[in-house]
Amino acid sequence: MQPTAVYPQKIQQKVLAQEAPGAIPVKLSLVIPSITTPSKPFDVRIGILDENGYPSLKCECCVKVETPEQDTIDISFHHGIPAVGCLKGIRLSNEGLFRLSASFENVKVHSNPTLCTSEDVPGIYWGDPHVHTILSNCHADKCRSLNFCFTAARYLSALDWVAAADHVSNGRCDFSKWKEQQTVSNLYDDPPEFVTLPAYEASHEGGAGGDNNVYMSHFPDMFVDEYEGGTVKTLCSKLADKLQQDEFFVVPHHTTRTGKHGEISDEIYPGPTAMPVIEIHSKWGTSEYRGNQNPLKEIHGGASYAVDFLNRGLKLGFIAGTDSHATVPSGGGEEPEHIDRLPGLTAVQCKELTRQSVFDAIRQRQCYAASLERIIMHGSIAGHAFGEELQFADLETPPRIDVLVAAKSDIVRIELVRNGTTIHTVTPHSWNTRLTYEDEEDLKKLKIRSHHLNGFIYYYVRVTCESGAQAWSSPVWILE
């Protein structure tokens, strides 16, 4: 069958046109799945955007999409209708890494990469776990509605999943808003095409846990807020009165922010089950390590970076989000001035796209973080997937790191990090490559001692692209 052009339904077009009417077209967006199968059809998502990343309403043109087999398929857009749509039924014949290209007028772009394989591998599903809507009552002049959040995530940003993590602290939520949040979120949840993840943001003072997002497998009757005198640990304790331990977790974000820092002491650390990951990057900046290339504008002086937590023995995977207050998942929009860094994205690795599978993948650290681009990171560290652990006793040979990396733009640098320090770097300057390395150091001499994990070491991979985009695999731990 020939590929066919499909557009959002009229109600979805009206939501986009009313809340983010795009102006003159200047950008072209082309998104494909990160994992595909030979000869199995998939969708190609296309958008023609204005300078703020909104779908243009002033577009009368045809986009030409080119596949690796040199087939060219057209999709047309018309004046007065948001310029977003998809081509259904695209196929790749062979295994390998591929990018598609598309053009309109004088604009030509590549898609994100896809790994086309017949192997039974988990899917890589992209989402934004941190979007604010008008319900947050925070920068209300910038935010849009819940309807826009979920519509834009699916049809404009071409995401697989999203979480509207609206504020509840300081009186910014009540029972009526909470009912609105869960009702609209449940209405837009549409697996296996698109997933909405129940979430909200709970704030604490600096030193009491800072700002944390709460993620849940389903909505409880009411949110829990511990802003007045509580900590992230008391928040988790009270959440456990409403939900089972495997039905929620909390995620600290912009932990290095002055005044709201997430310098999480042992006394308030809720443990690896309740806090399995950290948001390492958002449009506020990166909180990986002190001195990184994209820091927050105002930085707390204490030990509140991701590497600081890891070196204390806190077992944390990595996610990233936008923290958008313009309600544009995965980037774009007219943000407040202080939210001006690259947008964050989270890749979850799971067999199917459902609310439960996305929730479980993050809770089990089967995920990785990225900024700006949907970067493929596919492989293993010491024979284990990102986020997993193994015992020193099980090591028969030096740990081998084998990670396939592909990006939209050329990859400038891939770094292997052990215990917070880069130990190996490759500089491919191509859009795809492979990092292979055997760590032949005496690992017993490198163990970090912690009452959280006893003796341990950890590894993760950091990718940096020509566009400025980055990606961070969740760590793999080797434990006593």
C-alpha positions in Angstrom: 0.0 0.0 0.0 1.1 3.6 -0.7 1.7 5.9 2.2 -1.2 8.2 3.0 -1.4 11.7 4.5 -3.4 12.0 7.8 -4.2 15.2 9.7 -5.5 15.9 13.2 -9.2 15.9 13.6 -11.1 19.3 13.4 -11.3 19.6 17.2 -7.6 19.1 17.6 -6.9 21.6 14.8 -9.1 24.1 16.6 -7.2 23.7 19.9 -3.9 24.4 18.2 -5.2 27.3 16.2 -6.9 29.0 19.1 -4.2 28.6 21.7 -1.0 28.9 19.6 -1.8 30.4 16.2 1.4 30.1 14.2 2.7 32.9 12.0 4.9 32.8 8.9 6.6 29.4 8.4 10.3 29.2 9.0 11.0 25.7 10.5 10.3 22.2 9.5 9.9 19.3 12.0 10.3 15.7 10.9 10.0 12.9 13.5 10.1 9.1 13.1 10.1 6.3 15.7 13.5 5.5 17.2 13.0 1.8 16.7 11.5 0.3 13.6 11.2 -3.2 12.0 12.1 -4.1 8.3 9.0 -3.9 6.1 6.7 -3.0 9.0 4.9 0.3 8.4 5.4 3.3 10.7 4.3 7.0 10.9 6.3 10.0 9.9 5.2 13.2 11.8 5.6 16.5 10.0 5.2 20.1 11.1 5.8 23.5 9.6 6.4 25.9 12.4 6.9 29.6 13.0 9.9 31.2 14.8 8.3 30.4 18.2 7.7 26.7 17.3 3.9 27.0 16.8 2.3 25.3 13.8 1.9 27.9 11.0 -1.5 29.0 10.0 0.0 30.9 7.0 1.2 27.9 5.0 0.1 26.9 1.5 2.8 24.4 0.4 3.8 20.8 -0.1 6.5 19.0 2.0 8.5 16.4 0.2 9.7 13.5 2.3 12.6 11.4 1.1 13.2 7.8 2.4 16.5 6.0 2.2 15.2 4.0 -0.8 15.0 7.4 -2.6 11.2 7.3 -2.6 9.6 10.8 -2.4 6.2 11.2 -0.8 4.3 14.5 -0.6 2.1 15.9 2.1 0.3 19.2 1.6 -0.7 22.0 4.1 -3.2 24.8 3.6 -3.7 28.3 4.8 -5.8 28.7 7.9 -5.2 25.2 9.2 -2.3 24.3 11.6 0.5 22.8 9.5 0.9 19.5 11.3 0.2 16.0 10.0 1.7 12.6 9.4 2.4 10.1 6.6 1.2 6.6 7.5 2.6 3.5 5.9 6.3 4.4 5.5 8.5 1.3 5.4 12.2 0.5 5.5 13.4 -2.6 3.7 16.7 -3.3 5.4 18.2 -3.3 8.9 20.5 -0.5 10.0 20.5 3.1 11.1 18.6 5.5 9.0 17.5 9.2 8.8 14.8 10.5 6.5 14.9 14.0 5.0 12.2 16.5 4.0 12.0 19.8 2.4 9.7 22.7 1.6 10.7 25.9 -0.3 14.3 26.5 0.7 14.2 24.5 4.0 15.6 21.0 4.2 16.0 18.9 7.4 16.9 15.5 8.6 14.7 13.4 10.9 15.8 12.0 14.1 17.5 8.6 13.5 15.8 5.2 13.6 17.4 1.8 14.3 15.7 -0.6 12.0 16.1 -4.1 13.4 14.4 -7.5 13.3 15.7 -8.3 16.8 13.2 -8.4 19.6 14.4 -5.2 21.4 12.4 -2.8 23.6 10.9 0.2 22.0 12.3 3.7 22.7 9.4 6.0 23.5 9.9 9.7 23.8 8.2 11.9 26.3 8.2 15.1 28.3 7.6 14.4 32.0 7.5 18.1 33.0 5.0 20.4 31.4 3.0 23.2 33.2 -0.4 24.4 32.2 -2.7 27.2 33.2 -3.7 25.1 36.3 -0.3 25.8 37.8 -1.1 29.5 38.2 2.5 30.2 37.5 3.4 32.6 34.6 -0.3 32.5 33.7 0.3 34.9 30.8 2.5 32.2 29.2 0.7 29.0 30.0 -2.0 27.2 28.0 -4.7 24.8 28.9 -4.6 21.1 29.6 -6.3 20.5 26.3 -3.4 22.3 24.5 -0.8 20.4 26.5 -2.0 17.0 25.5 -3.0 18.0 21.9 0.4 19.7 21.3 2.3 16.8 22.8 0.7 14.3 20.4 0.3 16.3 17.2 2.8 19.2 17.4 5.7 17.7 19.3 5.0 14.2 18.0 5.7 12.7 21.5 4.7 9.2 22.6 3.8 10.3 26.1 3.6 13.4 28.3 3.0 14.4 31.9 1.2 17.7 32.9 3.1 18.2 36.2 1.2 21.3 37.5 2.1 23.0 40.8 0.0 22.3 43.9 2.0 24.1 46.6 1.4 27.6 47.9 -2.4 27.2 47.4 -2.1 26.8 43.7 -4.3 23.7 43.5 -7.6 22.6 45.1 -10.0 19.7 44.7 -11.7 21.2 41.6 -8.4 21.7 39.8 -7.3 18.2 40.8 -10.5 16.7 39.3 -9.9 18.7 36.1 -6.4 17.4 36.0 -7.3 13.7 36.3 -10.4 13.9 34.1 -8.6 15.6 31.1 -5.5 13.4 31.5 -7.6 10.2 31.5 -9.5 11.4 28.4 -6.3 12.0 26.4 -4.7 8.7 27.5 -4.9 6.6 24.2 -2.5 3.6 24.3 -0.8 2.3 22.2 -0.8 5.5 20.3 -0.3 8.1 23.0 0.0 8.0 26.8 -0.6 10.6 29.5 1.2 10.0 32.8 -0.4 11.2 36.1 1.8 13.8 37.8 2.1 17.0 39.8 4.8 19.2 41.2 5.2 19.5 45.0 7.6 22.2 46.3 9.7 22.3 49.5 12.1 24.8 50.9 15.8 24.5 50.0 17.4 21.8 52.2 14.0 20.1 52.7 14.1 18.5 49.2 13.6 21.4 46.9 11.1 21.0 44.0 10.0 17.4 43.3 7.6 16.0 40.7 5.3 13.2 41.9 4.5 10.5 39.3 1.7 8.0 39.8 0.4 4.9 38.0 -3.1 6.3 38.6 -4.7 9.4 40.2 -5.5 9.2 44.0 -8.6 10.9 45.3 -6.4 14.0 46.3 -2.8 15.2 46.0 -0.4 15.4 48.9 1.5 18.6 49.6 4.1 19.1 52.3 5.3 22.6 51.6 4.5 24.0 55.0 7.3 22.4 57.2 7.5 19.1 55.4 10.3 17.4 53.5 10.5 15.1 50.5 10.6 12.2 52.9 7.4 13.2 54.7 5.8 13.8 51.3 6.5 10.2 50.4 5.3 8.9 53.8 1.9 10.6 53.3 1.7 9.5 49.6 2.1 5.9 50.9 -1.1 6.4 52.9 -3.0 6.9 49.6 -1.0 4.7 47.1 0.9 1.5 47.2 4.7 1.7 47.2 4.9 0.6 43.6 2.2 3.1 42.5 4.2 6.4 42.9 7.7 7.9 43.0 9.1 11.4 43.3 11.8 13.1 41.1 13.9 16.1 42.3 14.6 18.7 39.6 16.9 21.7 39.0 18.5 20.6 42.3 21.2 23.2 42.0 18.8 26.2 42.0 19.6 28.9 44.5 17.1 29.0 47.3 15.1 26.0 46.2 18.1 23.6 46.1 17.5 19.9 46.4 20.5 19.2 48.6 18.9 16.0 49.9 20.5 14.9 53.2 20.4 11.3 54.4 17.8 12.3 57.0 15.3 13.3 54.3 16.3 10.9 51.5 13.2 8.6 50.9 15.1 5.7 49.4 15.7 4.3 45.9 12.1 2.9 45.6 10.4 6.2 46.3 13.1 8.3 44.4 14.5 6.2 41.5 15.6 9.0 39.1 16.6 12.6 39.0 15.7 15.2 36.4 19.2 15.9 35.2 18.3 18.6 32.6 15.4 21.0 31.8 15.0 24.4 30.2 16.4 25.8 33.4 19.8 24.1 32.7 21.8 21.0 33.5 22.5 19.8 37.1 24.8 16.9 36.2 28.0 18.2 37.8 29.5 21.5 38.9 31.1 23.2 35.9 29.0 21.5 33.2 28.5 23.4 30.0 24.8 24.3 30.6 24.5 25.3 34.3 21.5 27.1 35.8 21.8 30.9 35.9 21.8 31.0 39.8 23.6 28.1 41.4 23.5 26.8 45.0 26.9 26.4 46.6 26.2 23.0 48.2 26.6 19.4 46.9 23.4 19.2 45.0 24.4 17.9 41.6 23.5 14.5 40.2 27.1 13.3 40.5 27.2 14.4 44.2 24.1 12.2 44.9 25.6 9.3 43.0 28.9 9.5 44.8 27.0 9.3 48.1 25.5 6.0 47.0 22.0 7.3 46.0 20.9 5.0 43.2 19.4 7.5 40.6 18.6 7.0 36.9 18.3 10.1 34.6 15.4 11.8 33.0 15.0 15.2 31.4 12.0 17.5 30.7 11.2 21.0 29.6 9.7 22.4 32.8 7.8 24.4 30.1 5.7 27.3 31.4 4.6 28.0 27.8 2.9 24.6 27.8 4.8 23.4 24.7 6.1 19.8 25.3 9.6 19.1 24.0 10.4 22.8 23.3 9.3 25.9 21.6 6.9 28.5 22.9 7.3 32.0 24.4 8.8 31.1 27.8 9.6 33.4 30.8 13.1 34.9 30.3 14.8 32.7 32.9 13.6 29.4 31.2 15.9 29.7 28.1 18.0 26.6 27.8 17.6 23.6 25.5 14.4 21.5 26.0 14.7 18.2 27.8 13.3 14.8 26.7 13.1 11.4 28.3 13.4 8.1 26.5 11.8 5.1 28.1 12.7 1.6 27.0 9.8 -0.8 27.2 7.9 -3.4 25.1 4.7 -1.6 24.8 3.3 2.0 25.0 0.9 2.1 28.0 0.6 4.3 31.1 1.8 1.4 33.3 4.7 0.5 31.1 6.0 4.1 30.9 5.5 4.5 34.7 7.3 1.2 35.4 10.2 1.9 33.0 11.0 5.2 34.8 10.5 3.6 38.2 12.9 0.8 37.2 15.4 3.3 35.7 14.9 1.7 32.2 15.3 5.2 30.7 17.7 7.9 29.7 17.7 11.7 29.4 18.4 13.9 26.4 18.2 17.6 25.4 16.9 19.0 22.1 17.4 15.9 19.9 15.9 12.3 20.1 19.3 10.7 20.4 19.5 6.9 20.2 21.6 5.2 22.9 21.3 1.4 22.5 23.6 -1.0 24.2 24.9 -2.2 27.5 27.4 -1.6 30.2 29.1 -4.7 31.7 26.4 -6.7 29.9 23.6 -4.9 31.6 21.0 -2.4 30.3 21.0 1.2 31.5 19.7 1.5 35.1 20.6 -2.0 36.1 23.0 -3.3 38.7 25.3 -6.4 39.1 27.6 -7.7 41.7 31.4 -7.6 41.7 31.4 -11.3 42.3 29.7 -11.8 38.9 32.5 -10.0 37.0 34.7 -12.6 35.2 36.3 -10.2 32.8 36.9 -6.4 32.8 33.5 -4.6 32.3 32.8 -4.0 28.6 30.9 -0.9 27.5 29.2 -1.3 24.1 26.8 1.5 23.1 25.4 2.4 19.7 24.7 6.2 19.4 22.9 8.0 16.6 21.6 11.6 16.4 20.0 14.1 14.1 23.1 16.3 14.0 26.7 15.1 14.0 28.0 13.7 17.3 30.9 15.7 18.6 31.8 13.7 21.6 30.9 10.5 23.5 32.2 10.2 27.1 32.3 7.2 29.4 31.9 8.4 33.0 33.0 6.3 36.0 32.3 7.5 39.5 31.7 11.0 38.2 34.9 11.2 36.2 35.3 10.9 32.4 37.6 7.9 31.7 37.3 7.5 27.9 36.2 9.8 25.1 35.6 9.3 21.4 35.1 12.2 18.9 33.4 10.7 15.8 32.0 13.9 14.1 29.4 11.8 12.3 25.7 11.3 13.0 26.1 7.7 14.2 28.9 5.7 15.8 29.6 3.0 18.4 31.5 3.3 21.7 33.3 0.2 22.7 35.6 0.1 25.7 36.9 -2.4 28.3 37.8 -1.0 31.7 40.9 -2.8 32.8 41.5 -0.8 35.9 41.6 -2.6 39.3 38.0 -1.8 40.2 38.4 -3.0 43.7 40.7 0.0 44.3 38.1 2.4 42.9 35.2 1.4 45.1 33.2 4.2 46.7 32.1 3.4 50.3 28.6 4.4 51.3 26.2 3.2 54.0 23.5 3.3 51.2 25.3 0.8 48.9 28.4 -0.3 50.8 31.2 -0.6 48.2 30.2 0.3 44.6 31.3 1.9 41.3 29.0 3.2 38.6 29.2 4.0 34.9 27.2 6.1 32.5 27.6 7.5 29.0 27.3 11.2 28.0 26.8 12.3 24.4 27.3 15.8 23.0 26.2 16.8 19.5 27.1 19.6 17.1 23.7 21.2 17.7 24.4 21.4 21.4 22.1 18.5 22.1 23.2 16.0 24.8 22.1 12.7 26.2 22.9 10.8 29.4 22.4 7.1 29.9 21.1 6.0 33.3 24.0 4.6 35.3 24.9 0.9 35.7 26.1 0.0 39.2 28.5 -2.7 40.3 28.0 -3.5 43.9 29.6 -5.6 46.6 
